[in-house]
């Protein structure tokens, strides 16, 4: 199992960013969970939405290791879009996963302005995530360099308003799906439960958070 997130808690072995929402200025961490086996070394490759290889590094996996994690020191801002991480053994792919760096639709509590999107949604300076360039690995890993991807990314970086919202929604739709639905009010669908009866809904009763009028003993719960 592999996961990319922020706020990794090494003691509890979990990401404290439970929603998994990440933006251009977040410090992302790669986590892998391993089953028992011999000592091996794997190569981890991070690829941005324009097929720029942002980082690559080796991890030595001890036979007793259950988790490994590493935060590559990537230059910010990270380019918004769908990123991928590949795990290779002897340069042969053994796993791949995608994750989303979401563009910002709001900045400093206001709808983001174009001057800010051009700074935050265009990737790092000189398109370089680290001091070392990994451009030479593109043909080795069969990752095509496409001018079309770059031009589209530049156009996306200038989006604001409804066009930006549409782009964000389309990105979320690529990697997220609804796990369940509920009805806020009366519904003609017989199989749909009311939100008040679903424990995952914010409309379900929560006695511990219910506050009432002060009683004679001063208690409000």
Backbone as CSV, one residue per row, in Angstrom:
resi,resn,N_x,N_y,N_z,CA_x,CA_y,CA_z,C_x,C_y,C_z
1,UNK,0.842,-1.184,0.000,0.000,0.000,0.000,0.881,1.240,0.000
2,UNK,0.487,2.243,-0.757,1.220,3.507,-0.795,0.222,4.650,-0.721
3,UNK,0.644,5.741,-0.119,-0.241,6.898,0.024,0.604,8.162,0.082
4,UNK,0.073,9.230,-0.483,0.704,10.542,-0.406,-0.206,11.438,0.422
5,UNK,0.381,12.177,1.348,-0.428,13.055,2.181,0.432,14.098,2.863
6,UNK,-0.156,14.763,3.835,0.564,15.747,4.638,0.306,15.457,6.109
7,UNK,1.123,16.050,6.954,0.989,15.903,8.408,1.106,14.432,8.820
8,UNK,2.176,13.782,8.367,2.410,12.380,8.715,2.786,12.258,10.185
9,UNK,2.081,11.409,10.908,2.354,11.129,12.313,3.112,9.809,12.369
10,UNK,4.443,9.893,12.551,5.271,8.684,12.515,4.958,7.742,13.671
11,UNK,4.548,8.301,14.808,4.247,7.457,15.963,2.972,6.655,15.737
12,UNK,1.927,7.335,15.280,0.646,6.664,15.059,0.550,6.036,13.673
13,UNK,1.546,6.344,12.817,1.585,5.800,11.460,0.315,6.127,10.685
14,UNK,0.020,7.416,10.644,-1.164,7.870,9.927,-0.984,9.333,9.536
15,UNK,-1.723,9.746,8.503,-1.731,11.144,8.110,-2.790,11.878,8.918
16,UNK,-2.398,13.004,9.509,-3.348,13.792,10.282,-4.242,14.651,9.390
17,UNK,-3.864,14.798,8.132,-4.728,15.465,7.159,-5.705,14.408,6.647
18,UNK,-6.773,14.190,7.412,-7.656,13.054,7.152,-8.342,13.143,5.792
19,UNK,-8.650,14.351,5.353,-9.333,14.491,4.068,-8.440,14.242,2.877
20,UNK,-7.121,14.292,3.094,-6.200,14.077,1.991,-6.184,15.199,0.976
21,UNK,-6.658,16.385,1.376,-6.689,17.523,0.460,-5.343,18.236,0.501
22,UNK,-4.745,18.442,-0.667,-3.418,19.050,-0.744,-3.402,20.134,-1.804
23,UNK,-2.668,21.209,-1.508,-2.573,22.329,-2.422,-1.137,22.621,-2.814
24,UNK,-0.927,23.670,-3.601,0.405,23.962,-4.146,1.483,24.244,-3.108
25,UNK,1.098,24.704,-1.910,2.095,25.074,-0.912,2.228,24.041,0.205
26,UNK,1.666,22.865,0.016,1.756,21.821,1.037,3.058,21.031,0.907
27,UNK,3.533,20.524,2.046,4.731,19.681,2.082,4.276,18.225,2.091
28,UNK,4.384,17.583,0.954,3.832,16.245,0.776,4.818,15.167,1.223
29,UNK,4.256,14.099,1.760,5.034,12.965,2.264,4.565,11.702,1.558
30,UNK,5.510,10.883,1.131,5.177,9.588,0.553,5.317,8.495,1.594
31,UNK,4.277,7.685,1.750,4.284,6.590,2.722,4.030,5.278,1.991
32,UNK,4.767,4.244,2.393,4.557,2.910,1.840,4.430,1.913,2.989
33,UNK,3.530,0.971,2.829,3.369,-0.107,3.808,3.772,-1.409,3.132
34,UNK,4.619,-2.197,3.822,5.199,-3.387,3.215,4.792,-4.643,3.978
35,UNK,4.704,-5.733,3.258,4.535,-7.033,3.901,5.920,-7.626,4.159
36,UNK,5.978,-8.690,4.921,7.256,-9.292,5.283,7.963,-9.847,4.045
37,UNK,9.278,-9.716,4.025,10.053,-10.215,2.892,11.522,-9.916,3.088
38,UNK,12.343,-10.225,2.093,13.787,-9.985,2.213,14.116,-8.501,2.098
39,UNK,15.328,-8.137,2.477,15.793,-6.763,2.295,15.851,-6.441,0.803
40,UNK,15.254,-5.328,0.415,15.322,-4.902,-0.984,15.466,-3.383,-1.034
41,UNK,15.887,-2.897,-2.184,15.957,-1.459,-2.429,15.020,-1.121,-3.582
42,UNK,14.167,-0.138,-3.369,13.252,0.294,-4.425,13.531,1.759,-4.753
43,UNK,13.149,2.147,-5.950,13.286,3.529,-6.401,11.902,4.149,-6.490
44,UNK,11.758,5.338,-5.923,10.477,6.052,-5.936,10.622,7.272,-6.843
45,UNK,9.674,7.434,-7.761,9.721,8.529,-8.730,8.428,9.335,-8.630
46,UNK,8.562,10.657,-8.454,7.414,11.567,-8.406,7.329,12.305,-9.741
47,UNK,6.133,12.322,-10.346,5.946,12.909,-11.675,4.814,13.931,-11.611
48,UNK,5.079,15.144,-12.083,4.061,16.194,-11.998,3.098,16.105,-13.188
49,UNK,2.043,16.935,-13.229,1.020,16.805,-14.279,1.520,17.057,-15.702
50,UNK,2.682,17.693,-15.854,3.227,17.922,-17.196,4.317,16.908,-17.539
51,UNK,4.391,15.827,-16.766,5.384,14.761,-16.950,6.806,15.196,-16.614
52,UNK,6.942,16.244,-15.820,8.251,16.594,-15.270,8.538,15.656,-14.098
53,UNK,9.701,15.021,-14.110,10.100,14.177,-12.981,10.573,15.105,-11.869
54,UNK,9.747,15.230,-10.838,10.023,16.184,-9.766,11.074,15.665,-8.799
55,UNK,11.074,14.359,-8.546,12.022,13.791,-7.581,12.160,12.303,-7.830
56,UNK,13.305,11.773,-7.474,13.513,10.324,-7.462,14.519,10.003,-6.368
57,UNK,14.272,8.926,-5.657,15.154,8.536,-4.558,14.991,7.043,-4.295
58,UNK,15.994,6.468,-3.643,15.977,5.046,-3.297,15.597,4.869,-1.833
59,UNK,14.896,3.790,-1.565,14.552,3.414,-0.192,15.029,1.991,0.048
60,UNK,15.839,1.808,1.080,16.250,0.469,1.498,15.208,-0.057,2.475
61,UNK,14.573,-1.158,2.109,13.502,-1.722,2.932,14.052,-2.905,3.707
62,UNK,14.149,-2.726,4.999,14.612,-3.798,5.868,13.541,-4.884,5.956
63,UNK,13.973,-6.112,6.162,13.034,-7.238,6.211,11.977,-7.056,7.290
64,UNK,12.320,-6.333,8.351,11.376,-6.154,9.456,10.558,-4.870,9.333
65,UNK,10.822,-4.069,8.295,10.129,-2.788,8.157,8.684,-2.997,7.729
66,UNK,7.795,-2.289,8.394,6.386,-2.340,8.007,5.990,-1.079,7.248
67,UNK,6.552,0.061,7.661,6.260,1.335,7.006,7.565,2.031,6.631
68,UNK,7.550,2.733,5.518,8.615,3.674,5.179,7.951,4.976,4.758
69,UNK,8.626,6.084,5.018,8.073,7.369,4.596,9.216,8.334,4.322
70,UNK,8.951,9.298,3.438,9.973,10.283,3.091,9.282,11.509,2.505
71,UNK,9.782,12.682,2.882,9.270,13.927,2.306,10.341,14.516,1.401
72,UNK,10.197,14.364,0.096,11.198,14.954,-0.797,11.161,16.476,-0.691
73,UNK,12.322,17.122,-0.634,12.362,18.588,-0.469,12.045,19.309,-1.779
74,UNK,10.786,19.272,-2.167,10.371,19.849,-3.446,10.244,21.365,-3.343
75,UNK,10.730,22.049,-4.373,10.514,23.490,-4.454,9.036,23.763,-4.712
76,UNK,8.531,24.792,-4.070,7.124,25.153,-4.225,6.996,26.410,-5.075
77,UNK,5.804,26.643,-5.617,4.565,25.872,-5.477,4.562,24.617,-6.349
78,UNK,3.868,23.597,-5.868,3.670,22.389,-6.658,2.632,22.683,-7.742
79,UNK,2.869,22.158,-8.926,1.928,22.421,-10.020,0.611,21.688,-9.762
80,UNK,-0.520,22.406,-9.797,-1.807,21.736,-9.577,-2.118,20.735,-10.687
81,UNK,-2.834,19.703,-10.312,-3.227,18.671,-11.260,-3.002,17.293,-10.670
82,UNK,-3.134,16.285,-11.516,-2.970,14.899,-11.077,-1.498,14.502,-11.195
83,UNK,-0.893,14.203,-10.064,0.483,13.720,-9.988,0.474,12.193,-9.947
84,UNK,1.617,11.605,-10.238,1.758,10.157,-10.086,3.067,9.838,-9.376
85,UNK,3.056,8.741,-8.657,4.253,8.221,-7.995,4.433,6.779,-8.443
86,UNK,5.624,6.479,-8.932,5.938,5.117,-9.359,6.974,4.517,-8.408
87,UNK,6.785,3.246,-8.110,7.756,2.500,-7.308,8.374,1.437,-8.208
88,UNK,9.698,1.466,-8.301,10.426,0.586,-9.215,11.382,-0.314,-8.439
89,UNK,11.566,-1.520,-8.952,12.578,-2.434,-8.415,13.458,-2.855,-9.578
90,UNK,14.746,-2.532,-9.487,15.662,-2.729,-10.619,15.108,-2.039,-11.872
91,UNK,14.514,-0.865,-11.666,13.967,-0.018,-12.726,12.781,-0.641,-13.453
92,UNK,12.209,-1.676,-12.872,10.970,-2.243,-13.402,9.826,-1.814,-12.494
93,UNK,8.722,-1.300,-13.056,7.627,-0.808,-12.213,6.942,-1.934,-11.447
94,UNK,6.714,-1.698,-10.160,5.986,-2.661,-9.330,4.706,-2.046,-8.766
95,UNK,4.615,-0.721,-8.760,3.405,-0.068,-8.252,3.354,1.357,-8.777
96,UNK,2.146,1.879,-8.890,1.954,3.271,-9.298,0.667,3.787,-8.668
97,UNK,0.686,5.027,-8.254,-0.510,5.639,-7.684,-0.581,7.095,-8.109
98,UNK,-1.792,7.628,-8.106,-2.014,9.029,-8.445,-2.510,9.788,-7.223
99,UNK,-2.209,11.070,-7.185,-2.757,11.928,-6.141,-2.967,13.320,-6.716
100,UNK,-3.797,14.082,-6.045,-4.204,15.385,-6.566,-3.586,16.527,-5.772
101,UNK,-2.966,17.452,-6.496,-2.630,18.760,-5.942,-3.700,19.712,-6.477
102,UNK,-4.571,20.160,-5.597,-5.733,20.937,-6.028,-5.373,22.413,-6.195
103,UNK,-5.835,23.033,-7.269,-5.645,24.482,-7.404,-6.474,25.215,-6.354
104,UNK,-6.044,26.406,-6.011,-6.742,27.201,-5.007,-7.804,28.063,-5.680
105,UNK,-9.028,27.954,-5.215,-10.071,28.846,-5.724,-10.235,30.063,-4.814
106,UNK,-9.747,29.938,-3.576,-9.747,31.067,-2.639,-8.331,31.264,-2.117
107,UNK,-7.988,32.507,-1.864,-6.656,32.840,-1.349,-6.795,34.029,-0.419
108,UNK,-6.300,33.867,0.801,-6.424,34.902,1.833,-7.887,35.289,2.047
109,UNK,-8.737,34.257,2.097,-10.167,34.389,2.409,-10.961,35.123,1.328
110,UNK,-10.399,35.258,0.142,-11.086,35.926,-0.958,-10.965,35.070,-2.216
111,UNK,-11.933,35.187,-3.148,-11.752,34.499,-4.433,-10.399,34.880,-5.030
112,UNK,-9.656,33.888,-5.464,-8.286,34.138,-5.901,-8.256,35.008,-7.154
113,UNK,-7.294,35.920,-7.195,-7.126,36.814,-8.337,-6.099,36.224,-9.300
114,UNK,-6.156,36.688,-10.546,-5.277,36.106,-11.558,-3.805,36.333,-11.238
115,UNK,-3.470,37.468,-10.647,-2.066,37.707,-10.313,-1.554,36.674,-9.311
116,UNK,-2.464,36.153,-8.475,-2.069,35.123,-7.516,-2.077,33.733,-8.147
117,UNK,-3.036,33.473,-9.043,-3.038,32.157,-9.697,-1.773,31.972,-10.527
118,UNK,-1.316,33.042,-11.170,-0.110,32.933,-11.992,1.124,32.643,-11.143
119,UNK,1.087,33.040,-9.873,2.203,32.744,-8.973,2.085,31.345,-8.377
120,UNK,0.861,30.942,-8.027,0.662,29.716,-7.254,0.347,28.487,-8.101
121,UNK,-0.097,28.683,-9.344,-0.542,27.552,-10.162,0.388,27.259,-11.334
122,UNK,1.545,27.902,-11.369,2.453,27.743,-12.505,3.639,26.838,-12.209
123,UNK,3.632,26.196,-11.052,4.770,25.355,-10.708,5.939,26.173,-10.189
124,UNK,7.038,25.521,-9.834,8.190,26.226,-9.257,8.962,27.021,-10.308
125,UNK,9.827,27.890,-9.837,10.651,28.698,-10.738,11.474,27.799,-11.652
126,UNK,11.509,28.152,-12.925,12.255,27.417,-13.952,11.803,25.962,-14.065
127,UNK,10.582,25.701,-13.565,10.012,24.351,-13.645,10.915,23.315,-12.981
128,UNK,11.641,23.753,-11.946,12.619,22.888,-11.287,12.196,22.641,-9.842
129,UNK,11.864,21.397,-9.535,11.417,21.057,-8.184,12.582,20.820,-7.224
130,UNK,13.750,20.491,-7.776,14.936,20.275,-6.957,16.134,20.845,-7.703
131,UNK,17.253,20.999,-6.992,18.458,21.521,-7.641,18.914,20.607,-8.770
132,UNK,18.753,19.310,-8.560,19.154,18.343,-9.577,18.021,18.128,-10.567
133,UNK,18.349,18.064,-11.848,17.350,17.797,-12.881,17.315,16.299,-13.181
134,UNK,16.091,15.779,-13.328,15.920,14.357,-13.646,15.391,14.176,-15.064
135,UNK,15.571,15.213,-15.885,15.034,15.196,-17.245,15.549,13.997,-18.041
136,UNK,16.790,13.588,-17.781,17.363,12.475,-18.528,16.690,11.141,-18.261
137,UNK,15.883,11.066,-17.194,15.204,9.808,-16.873,13.901,9.628,-17.651
138,UNK,13.403,10.696,-18.273,12.128,10.578,-18.994,12.136,9.452,-20.029
139,UNK,13.148,9.383,-20.913,13.140,8.277,-21.879,13.372,6.917,-21.228
140,UNK,14.150,6.886,-20.151,14.413,5.617,-19.464,13.126,5.049,-18.881
141,UNK,12.291,5.937,-18.325,11.042,5.509,-17.691,9.856,5.568,-18.649
142,UNK,10.138,5.883,-19.902,9.088,5.967,-20.923,8.006,6.975,-20.532
143,UNK,8.469,8.136,-20.079,7.567,9.227,-19.718,7.733,10.314,-20.773
144,UNK,6.791,10.450,-21.694,6.962,11.402,-22.797,6.929,12.850,-22.322
145,UNK,7.755,13.669,-22.929,7.742,15.107,-22.671,6.874,15.745,-23.745
146,UNK,5.755,16.334,-23.327,4.783,16.862,-24.283,4.642,18.367,-24.119
147,UNK,4.876,19.090,-25.212,4.681,20.535,-25.188,3.212,20.873,-24.964
148,UNK,2.332,19.983,-25.421,0.899,20.203,-25.224,0.517,20.238,-23.759
149,UNK,1.117,19.342,-22.953,0.852,19.342,-21.515,1.282,20.663,-20.885
150,UNK,2.441,21.150,-21.315,2.984,22.389,-20.751,2.098,23.575,-21.110
151,UNK,1.670,23.646,-22.371,0.830,24.761,-22.806,-0.523,24.738,-22.091
152,UNK,-1.091,23.539,-21.921,-2.366,23.433,-21.216,-2.212,23.849,-19.759
153,UNK,-1.092,23.477,-19.146,-0.841,23.856,-17.758,-0.734,25.373,-17.619
154,UNK,-0.117,26.029,-18.596,-0.007,27.491,-18.567,-1.388,28.136,-18.672
155,UNK,-2.241,27.580,-19.530,-3.597,28.128,-19.658,-4.380,27.923,-18.366
156,UNK,-4.239,26.742,-17.773,-4.953,26.464,-16.523,-4.500,27.395,-15.402
157,UNK,-3.215,27.747,-15.405,-2.669,28.592,-14.340,-3.261,29.992,-14.360
158,UNK,-3.840,30.396,-15.476,-4.406,31.743,-15.590,-5.906,31.768,-15.303
159,UNK,-6.497,30.603,-15.028,-7.948,30.546,-14.842,-8.367,31.184,-13.522
160,UNK,-9.522,31.839,-13.545,-10.142,32.389,-12.338,-11.651,32.207,-12.456
161,UNK,-12.354,32.478,-11.365,-13.812,32.470,-11.392,-14.403,31.123,-11.768
162,UNK,-15.517,31.128,-12.521,-16.204,29.876,-12.881,-15.319,28.896,-13.651
163,UNK,-14.422,29.406,-14.490,-13.540,28.501,-15.245,-12.592,27.759,-14.312
164,UNK,-12.095,28.450,-13.299,-11.232,27.804,-12.308,-12.023,26.768,-11.514
165,UNK,-13.241,27.121,-11.124,-14.085,26.185,-10.375,-14.368,24.933,-11.211
166,UNK,-14.611,25.113,-12.490,-14.882,23.971,-13.369,-13.654,23.067,-13.470
167,UNK,-12.481,23.674,-13.596,-11.244,22.884,-13.660,-11.040,22.102,-12.363
168,UNK,-11.247,22.778,-11.234,-11.095,22.115,-9.940,-12.075,20.953,-9.807
169,UNK,-13.331,21.171,-10.192,-14.330,20.103,-10.101,-13.955,18.914,-10.981
170,UNK,-13.421,19.194,-12.173,-13.052,18.097,-13.074,-11.888,17.293,-12.505
171,UNK,-10.947,17.961,-11.842,-9.821,17.252,-11.222,-10.296,16.380,-10.068
172,UNK,-11.160,16.939,-9.232,-11.682,16.170,-8.098,-12.451,14.954,-8.599
173,UNK,-13.201,15.136,-9.688,-13.974,14.031,-10.243,-13.119,12.897,-10.775
174,UNK,-11.859,13.191,-11.132,-10.966,12.144,-11.630,-10.523,11.188,-10.530
175,UNK,-10.364,11.703,-9.306,-9.768,10.898,-8.239,-10.699,10.620,-7.068
176,UNK,-11.836,11.267,-7.020,-12.749,11.081,-5.901,-14.098,10.614,-6.426
177,UNK,-14.792,9.845,-5.625,-16.150,9.441,-5.966,-16.981,9.395,-4.692
178,UNK,-18.280,9.575,-4.857,-19.174,9.567,-3.697,-19.286,8.154,-3.142
179,UNK,-19.059,8.011,-1.843,-19.156,6.700,-1.202,-20.587,6.389,-0.777
180,UNK,-21.363,7.426,-0.483,-22.734,7.216,-0.029,-23.481,8.535,-0.142
181,UNK,-24.794,8.463,-0.125,-25.632,9.662,-0.170,-26.742,9.514,0.859
182,UNK,-27.303,10.643,1.254,-28.435,10.624,2.172,-29.340,11.798,1.842
183,UNK,-30.541,11.770,2.373,-31.533,12.801,2.080,-31.657,13.755,3.263
184,UNK,-31.594,15.049,2.972,-31.751,16.059,4.023,-33.209,16.174,4.438
185,UNK,-34.105,16.078,3.459,-35.539,16.190,3.734,-36.299,15.019,3.144
186,UNK,-37.599,15.151,3.001,-38.410,14.070,2.419,-37.932,13.730,1.007
187,UNK,-37.969,12.435,0.683,-37.526,11.992,-0.637,-38.447,10.902,-1.152
188,UNK,-38.584,10.856,-2.480,-39.418,9.831,-3.104,-38.653,8.532,-3.312
189,UNK,-37.351,8.549,-3.043,-36.532,7.347,-3.235,-36.626,6.473,-1.984
190,UNK,-37.186,5.273,-2.089,-37.418,4.455,-0.887,-36.144,3.893,-0.259
191,UNK,-35.053,3.814,-1.010,-33.838,3.198,-0.467,-32.879,4.232,0.117
192,UNK,-33.200,5.510,-0.021,-32.290,6.535,0.485,-32.623,6.861,1.933
193,UNK,-31.629,6.709,2.794,-31.819,6.996,4.205,-31.772,8.493,4.475
194,UNK,-32.416,8.878,5.553,-32.336,10.270,5.988,-30.950,10.536,6.570
195,UNK,-30.433,11.729,6.339,-29.108,12.071,6.858,-29.062,11.985,8.381
196,UNK,-30.184,12.262,9.019,-30.219,12.216,10.486,-30.009,10.804,11.026
197,UNK,-30.147,9.783,10.161,-29.970,8.395,10.590,-28.648,7.797,10.118
198,UNK,-27.822,8.618,9.477,-26.520,8.148,9.008,-25.422,8.695,9.913
199,UNK,-24.661,7.833,10.573,-23.656,8.328,11.528,-22.562,9.172,10.887
200,UNK,-22.319,9.006,9.565,-21.264,9.791,8.930,-21.738,11.198,8.572
201,UNK,-23.032,11.446,8.631,-23.569,12.750,8.245,-23.445,13.753,9.387
202,UNK,-23.159,14.997,9.029,-23.094,16.053,10.045,-24.476,16.376,10.599
203,UNK,-25.532,15.846,9.968,-26.894,16.070,10.454,-27.359,14.969,11.405
204,UNK,-26.517,13.955,11.643,-26.911,12.902,12.577,-26.776,13.411,14.008
205,UNK,-27.602,12.907,14.925,-27.558,13.390,16.319,-26.194,13.147,16.958
206,UNK,-25.745,14.120,17.716,-24.476,14.010,18.446,-24.712,14.531,19.860
207,UNK,-25.158,13.644,20.765,-25.517,14.092,22.123,-24.392,14.821,22.844
208,UNK,-23.146,14.438,22.564,-22.030,15.062,23.278,-21.844,16.529,22.903
209,UNK,-22.315,16.908,21.724,-22.135,18.292,21.302,-23.415,19.111,21.442
210,UNK,-24.478,18.481,21.935,-25.751,19.195,22.064,-25.742,20.055,23.326
211,UNK,-25.985,21.320,23.155,-26.030,22.248,24.283,-27.444,22.801,24.419
212,UNK,-27.952,22.797,25.634,-29.293,23.308,25.879,-29.261,24.526,26.789
213,UNK,-30.440,24.957,27.185,-30.533,26.105,28.099,-29.988,25.712,29.475
214,UNK,-29.389,26.643,30.199,-28.845,26.327,31.535,-29.930,25.786,32.465
215,UNK,-29.585,24.690,33.159,-30.513,24.119,34.120,-30.257,24.731,35.498
216,UNK,-31.043,24.265,36.487,-30.933,24.830,37.838,-29.544,24.631,38.425
217,UNK,-28.876,23.522,38.039,-27.532,23.269,38.570,-26.440,23.931,37.735
218,UNK,-26.842,24.707,36.733,-25.870,25.419,35.913,-25.380,24.647,34.709
219,UNK,-25.773,23.385,34.587,-25.312,22.579,33.453,-26.079,22.945,32.181
220,UNK,-25.388,22.858,31.063,-26.036,23.123,29.777,-26.058,21.874,28.903
221,UNK,-25.609,20.747,29.446,-25.603,19.506,28.665,-26.302,18.413,29.454
